Amino acid sequence: MSRGIASEFQRLFGQVDELKRQGGRVGQVLELRSDQRQLYYLISKEKSYQKLTYRTVWEAFLVSARLQ
């Protein structure tokens, strides 16, 4: 979580320890909750230098839709 959107997410919302506790693999969605909001972290690739694939993003969206 040191580059790109992941670092921005960390800067804005923190709670990195909670994300690590939840684990997660590519194609999964991690969830952060607070009194005021609910955040979903879609895991779309393993390493920051990898390219997104349609399949992994689609899998993450499907998982997030089930959380609603």
SEKEVEX-442458 format. One record per residue: residue number from 1; residue in three letters; x, y, z of N, C-alpha, C in turn. Coordinates in Angstrom, 3 decimals. Atoms other than C-alpha are relative to their C-alpha. Layout:
# SEKEVEX-442458
<numar: NUM; lumro: ALA; n.u: X; n.v: Y; n.w: Z; ca.u: X; ca.v: Y; ca.w: Z; c.u: X; c.v: Y; c.w: Z>
...
//
This chain:
# SEKEVEX-442458
<numar: 1; lumro: MET; n.u: 0.833; n.v: -1.175; n.w: 0.000; ca.u: 0.000; ca.v: 0.000; ca.w: 0.000; c.u: 0.882; c.v: 1.245; c.w: 0.000>
<numar: 2; lumro: SER; n.u: -0.931; n.v: -1.118; n.w: -0.018; ca.u: 2.704; ca.v: 2.433; ca.w: -0.951; c.u: -0.056; c.v: 0.869; c.w: -1.248>
<numar: 3; lumro: ARG; n.u: 0.050; n.v: -0.778; n.w: 1.230; ca.u: 1.770; ca.v: 3.694; ca.w: -4.410; c.u: -1.436; c.v: 0.130; c.w: -0.493>
<numar: 4; lumro: GLY; n.u: 1.276; n.v: -0.152; n.w: 0.680; ca.u: -1.139; ca.v: 4.964; ca.w: -6.448; c.u: -1.161; c.v: 0.289; c.w: 0.929>
<numar: 5; lumro: ILE; n.u: 1.232; n.v: -0.264; n.w: -0.741; ca.u: -4.680; ca.v: 4.993; ca.w: -5.170; c.u: 0.037; c.v: -0.609; c.w: 1.400>
<numar: 6; lumro: ALA; n.u: -0.098; n.v: 0.618; n.w: -1.324; ca.u: -3.795; ca.v: 2.691; ca.w: -2.277; c.u: 0.636; c.v: 0.954; c.w: 1.007>
<numar: 7; lumro: SER; n.u: -0.638; n.v: -0.941; n.w: -0.926; ca.u: -1.494; ca.v: 5.311; ca.w: -0.758; c.u: -0.927; c.v: 1.172; c.w: 0.310>
<numar: 8; lumro: GLU; n.u: 0.971; n.v: -1.075; n.w: -0.233; ca.u: -4.181; ca.v: 7.973; ca.w: -1.199; c.u: -1.087; c.v: -0.461; c.w: 0.976>
<numar: 9; lumro: PHE; n.u: 0.987; n.v: 0.593; n.w: -0.907; ca.u: -6.710; ca.v: 5.701; ca.w: 0.524; c.u: 0.557; c.v: -0.020; c.w: 1.423>
<numar: 10; lumro: GLN; n.u: -0.651; n.v: 0.057; n.w: -1.311; ca.u: -4.255; ca.v: 5.210; ca.w: 3.388; c.u: 0.097; c.v: 1.395; c.w: 0.614>
<numar: 11; lumro: ARG; n.u: -0.149; n.v: -1.364; n.w: -0.502; ca.u: -3.648; ca.v: 8.952; ca.w: 3.708; c.u: -1.339; c.v: 0.573; c.w: 0.464>
<numar: 12; lumro: LEU; n.u: 1.306; n.v: -0.577; n.w: -0.312; ca.u: -7.342; ca.v: 9.859; ca.w: 3.718; c.u: -0.734; c.v: -0.714; c.w: 1.131>
<numar: 13; lumro: PHE; n.u: 0.849; n.v: 0.763; n.w: -0.902; ca.u: -8.859; ca.v: 7.058; ca.w: 5.773; c.u: 0.740; c.v: -0.794; c.w: 1.074>
<numar: 14; lumro: GLY; n.u: -0.749; n.v: 0.768; n.w: -0.992; ca.u: -6.058; ca.v: 5.289; ca.w: 7.674; c.u: -0.515; c.v: -1.425; c.w: 0.115>
<numar: 15; lumro: GLN; n.u: 0.520; n.v: 1.328; n.w: -0.326; ca.u: -7.101; ca.v: 2.013; ca.w: 9.304; c.u: 0.673; c.v: -1.123; c.w: -0.792>
<numar: 16; lumro: VAL; n.u: -0.730; n.v: 1.013; n.w: 0.755; ca.u: -4.430; ca.v: 0.061; ca.w: 7.429; c.u: 0.081; c.v: -1.304; c.w: 0.781>
<numar: 17; lumro: ASP; n.u: -0.061; n.v: 1.217; n.w: -0.817; ca.u: -4.125; ca.v: -2.373; ca.w: 10.338; c.u: -1.281; c.v: -0.818; c.w: -0.130>
<numar: 18; lumro: GLU; n.u: 1.277; n.v: 0.699; n.w: 0.156; ca.u: -7.820; ca.v: -3.225; ca.w: 9.983; c.u: -0.071; c.v: -0.696; c.w: -1.354>
<numar: 19; lumro: LEU; n.u: -0.013; n.v: 0.629; n.w: 1.327; ca.u: -7.402; ca.v: -3.889; ca.w: 6.253; c.u: 0.903; c.v: -1.230; c.w: -0.001>
<numar: 20; lumro: LYS; n.u: -0.927; n.v: 1.139; n.w: -0.060; ca.u: -4.414; ca.v: -6.142; ca.w: 6.927; c.u: -0.587; c.v: -1.136; c.w: 0.821>
<numar: 21; lumro: ARG; n.u: 0.624; n.v: 1.025; n.w: -0.833; ca.u: -6.348; ca.v: -7.974; ca.w: 9.641; c.u: -1.023; c.v: -0.802; c.w: -0.795>
<numar: 22; lumro: GLN; n.u: 1.013; n.v: 0.669; n.w: 0.804; ca.u: -9.100; ca.v: -8.770; ca.w: 7.156; c.u: 0.610; c.v: -0.894; c.w: -1.070>
<numar: 23; lumro: GLY; n.u: -0.635; n.v: 0.803; n.w: 1.045; ca.u: -6.595; ca.v: -10.225; ca.w: 4.719; c.u: -0.521; c.v: 0.421; c.w: -1.355>
<numar: 24; lumro: GLY; n.u: 0.557; n.v: -0.311; n.w: 1.309; ca.u: -8.021; ca.v: -10.444; ca.w: 1.249; c.u: 0.928; c.v: -0.405; c.w: -1.124>
<numar: 25; lumro: ARG; n.u: -0.724; n.v: 0.383; n.w: 1.210; ca.u: -6.987; ca.v: -11.602; ca.w: -2.186; c.u: -0.549; c.v: 0.809; c.w: -1.168>
<numar: 26; lumro: VAL; n.u: 0.455; n.v: -0.685; n.w: 1.210; ca.u: -7.308; ca.v: -10.182; ca.w: -5.671; c.u: -1.406; c.v: -0.470; c.w: -0.338>
<numar: 27; lumro: GLY; n.u: 1.391; n.v: 0.306; n.w: 0.321; ca.u: -10.976; ca.v: -10.001; ca.w: -6.615; c.u: -0.925; c.v: 0.073; c.w: 1.200>
<numar: 28; lumro: GLN; n.u: 0.823; n.v: -0.109; n.w: -1.199; ca.u: -12.164; ca.v: -9.552; ca.w: -3.040; c.u: -0.176; c.v: 1.463; c.w: 0.397>
<numar: 29; lumro: VAL; n.u: 0.296; n.v: -1.341; n.w: -0.494; ca.u: -13.539; ca.v: -6.529; ca.w: -1.210; c.u: 0.165; c.v: 0.005; c.w: 1.512>
<numar: 30; lumro: LEU; n.u: -0.137; n.v: -0.186; n.w: -1.443; ca.u: -12.494; ca.v: -5.358; ca.w: 2.255; c.u: -0.897; c.v: 1.163; c.w: 0.403>
<numar: 31; lumro: GLU; n.u: 0.963; n.v: -1.003; n.w: -0.453; ca.u: -14.819; ca.v: -3.224; ca.w: 4.345; c.u: 0.502; c.v: 0.683; c.w: 1.263>
<numar: 32; lumro: LEU; n.u: -0.303; n.v: -0.792; n.w: -1.187; ca.u: -14.130; ca.v: -0.428; ca.w: 6.812; c.u: -1.268; c.v: 0.727; c.w: 0.409>
<numar: 33; lumro: ARG; n.u: 1.204; n.v: -0.678; n.w: -0.496; ca.u: -16.918; ca.v: 0.920; ca.w: 9.000; c.u: 0.376; c.v: 0.971; c.w: 1.110>
<numar: 34; lumro: SER; n.u: -0.089; n.v: -0.938; n.w: -1.111; ca.u: -17.177; ca.v: 3.925; ca.w: 11.237; c.u: -1.415; c.v: 0.485; c.w: 0.269>
<numar: 35; lumro: ASP; n.u: 1.328; n.v: -0.512; n.w: -0.334; ca.u: -20.069; ca.v: 5.789; ca.w: 12.817; c.u: -0.627; c.v: 0.763; c.w: -1.162>
<numar: 36; lumro: GLN; n.u: 0.514; n.v: -0.901; n.w: 1.021; ca.u: -20.379; ca.v: 8.093; ca.w: 9.840; c.u: 0.014; c.v: -0.566; c.w: -1.415>
<numar: 37; lumro: ARG; n.u: -0.105; n.v: 0.492; n.w: 1.370; ca.u: -19.488; ca.v: 5.985; ca.w: 6.814; c.u: 0.415; c.v: -1.463; c.w: -0.073>
<numar: 38; lumro: GLN; n.u: -0.370; n.v: 1.369; n.w: 0.313; ca.u: -18.872; ca.v: 2.633; ca.w: 5.241; c.u: 0.867; c.v: 0.067; c.w: -1.257>
<numar: 39; lumro: LEU; n.u: -0.917; n.v: -0.058; n.w: 1.134; ca.u: -15.866; ca.v: 2.231; ca.w: 2.913; c.u: 0.282; c.v: -1.407; c.w: -0.498>
<numar: 40; lumro: TYR; n.u: -0.326; n.v: 1.282; n.w: 0.606; ca.u: -15.190; ca.v: -0.605; ca.w: 0.491; c.u: 1.314; c.v: 0.139; c.w: -0.753>
<numar: 41; lumro: TYR; n.u: -1.318; n.v: 0.006; n.w: 0.611; ca.u: -11.668; ca.v: -1.399; ca.w: -0.649; c.u: 0.056; c.v: -1.186; c.w: -0.950>
<numar: 42; lumro: LEU; n.u: -0.011; n.v: 1.051; n.w: 1.008; ca.u: -11.671; ca.v: -3.377; ca.w: -3.898; c.u: 1.440; c.v: -0.373; c.w: -0.328>
<numar: 43; lumro: ILE; n.u: -1.350; n.v: 0.468; n.w: 0.300; ca.u: -8.549; ca.v: -5.477; ca.w: -4.376; c.u: 0.016; c.v: -0.443; c.w: -1.459>
<numar: 44; lumro: SER; n.u: 0.036; n.v: 0.254; n.w: 1.438; ca.u: -7.911; ca.v: -5.388; ca.w: -8.099; c.u: 1.309; c.v: -0.551; c.w: -0.552>
<numar: 45; lumro: LYS; n.u: -1.271; n.v: 0.574; n.w: 0.434; ca.u: -4.254; ca.v: -6.459; ca.w: -8.298; c.u: 0.877; c.v: -0.233; c.w: 1.216>
<numar: 46; lumro: GLU; n.u: -0.858; n.v: 0.372; n.w: -1.124; ca.u: -1.538; ca.v: -7.935; ca.w: -6.122; c.u: 1.116; c.v: 1.013; c.w: 0.235>
<numar: 47; lumro: LYS; n.u: -1.124; n.v: -0.938; n.w: -0.091; ca.u: 1.310; ca.v: -5.512; ca.w: -6.853; c.u: -0.351; c.v: 1.305; c.w: -0.707>
<numar: 48; lumro: SER; n.u: 0.343; n.v: -1.310; n.w: 0.559; ca.u: 1.173; ca.v: -1.800; ca.w: -7.647; c.u: 0.394; c.v: 0.140; c.w: -1.465>
<numar: 49; lumro: TYR; n.u: -0.469; n.v: -0.133; n.w: 1.373; ca.u: 3.067; ca.v: -2.222; ca.w: -10.921; c.u: -0.770; c.v: -0.883; c.w: -0.986>
<numar: 50; lumro: GLN; n.u: 0.780; n.v: 0.858; n.w: 0.889; ca.u: 0.659; ca.v: -4.835; ca.w: -12.298; c.u: -1.125; c.v: 0.791; c.w: -0.650>
<numar: 51; lumro: LYS; n.u: 1.119; n.v: -0.639; n.w: 0.689; ca.u: -2.035; ca.v: -3.894; ca.w: -14.783; c.u: -1.302; c.v: -0.629; c.w: 0.461>
<numar: 52; lumro: LEU; n.u: 1.332; n.v: 0.505; n.w: -0.330; ca.u: -5.703; ca.v: -4.208; ca.w: -13.973; c.u: -0.474; c.v: -0.947; c.w: -1.091>
<numar: 53; lumro: THR; n.u: 0.664; n.v: 0.825; n.w: 1.002; ca.u: -7.634; ca.v: -6.944; ca.w: -15.675; c.u: -1.500; c.v: 0.170; c.w: 0.178>
<numar: 54; lumro: TYR; n.u: 1.450; n.v: -0.109; n.w: -0.053; ca.u: -11.288; ca.v: -6.801; ca.w: -16.527; c.u: -0.561; c.v: -1.020; c.w: 0.979>
<numar: 55; lumro: ARG; n.u: 0.518; n.v: 1.086; n.w: -0.838; ca.u: -11.816; ca.v: -10.106; ca.w: -14.730; c.u: 0.098; c.v: 0.320; c.w: 1.493>
<numar: 56; lumro: THR; n.u: -0.154; n.v: -0.253; n.w: -1.435; ca.u: -10.399; ca.v: -9.076; ca.w: -11.330; c.u: -0.860; c.v: 1.173; c.w: 0.462>
<numar: 57; lumro: VAL; n.u: 0.852; n.v: -1.131; n.w: -0.370; ca.u: -12.217; ca.v: -5.743; ca.w: -11.324; c.u: -1.462; c.v: -0.444; c.w: 0.035>
<numar: 58; lumro: TRP; n.u: 1.377; n.v: 0.491; n.w: 0.051; ca.u: -15.474; ca.v: -7.464; ca.w: -12.326; c.u: -0.309; c.v: -0.861; c.w: 1.225>
<numar: 59; lumro: GLU; n.u: 0.209; n.v: 0.845; n.w: -1.181; ca.u: -15.064; ca.v: -10.061; ca.w: -9.539; c.u: -0.164; c.v: 0.847; c.w: 1.256>
<numar: 60; lumro: ALA; n.u: 0.102; n.v: -0.873; n.w: -1.168; ca.u: -14.517; ca.v: -7.310; ca.w: -6.982; c.u: -1.333; c.v: 0.744; c.w: 0.013>
<numar: 61; lumro: PHE; n.u: 1.297; n.v: -0.670; n.w: 0.066; ca.u: -17.606; ca.v: -5.437; ca.w: -8.187; c.u: -1.137; c.v: -0.948; c.w: 0.363>
<numar: 62; lumro: LEU; n.u: 1.038; n.v: 0.975; n.w: -0.343; ca.u: -19.700; ca.v: -8.599; ca.w: -7.935; c.u: -0.045; c.v: -0.253; c.w: 1.501>
<numar: 63; lumro: VAL; n.u: -0.057; n.v: 0.195; n.w: -1.452; ca.u: -18.520; ca.v: -9.155; ca.w: -4.368; c.u: -0.585; c.v: 1.212; c.w: 0.706>
<numar: 64; lumro: SER; n.u: 0.514; n.v: -1.206; n.w: -0.662; ca.u: -19.271; ca.v: -5.539; ca.w: -3.448; c.u: -1.515; c.v: 0.113; c.w: -0.164>
<numar: 65; lumro: ALA; n.u: 1.451; n.v: -0.046; n.w: 0.207; ca.u: -22.766; ca.v: -5.830; ca.w: -4.931; c.u: -0.722; c.v: -0.911; c.w: 0.992>
<numar: 66; lumro: ARG; n.u: 0.602; n.v: 0.918; n.w: -0.975; ca.u: -23.472; ca.v: -8.775; ca.w: -2.619; c.u: 0.018; c.v: 0.580; c.w: 1.409>
<numar: 67; lumro: LEU; n.u: -0.095; n.v: -0.606; n.w: -1.330; ca.u: -22.463; ca.v: -6.645; ca.w: 0.381; c.u: -1.110; c.v: 1.016; c.w: 0.244>
<numar: 68; lumro: GLN; n.u: 1.029; n.v: -1.039; n.w: -0.136; ca.u: -25.217; ca.v: -4.111; ca.w: -0.282; c.u: -1.257; c.v: -0.542; c.w: 0.608>
//
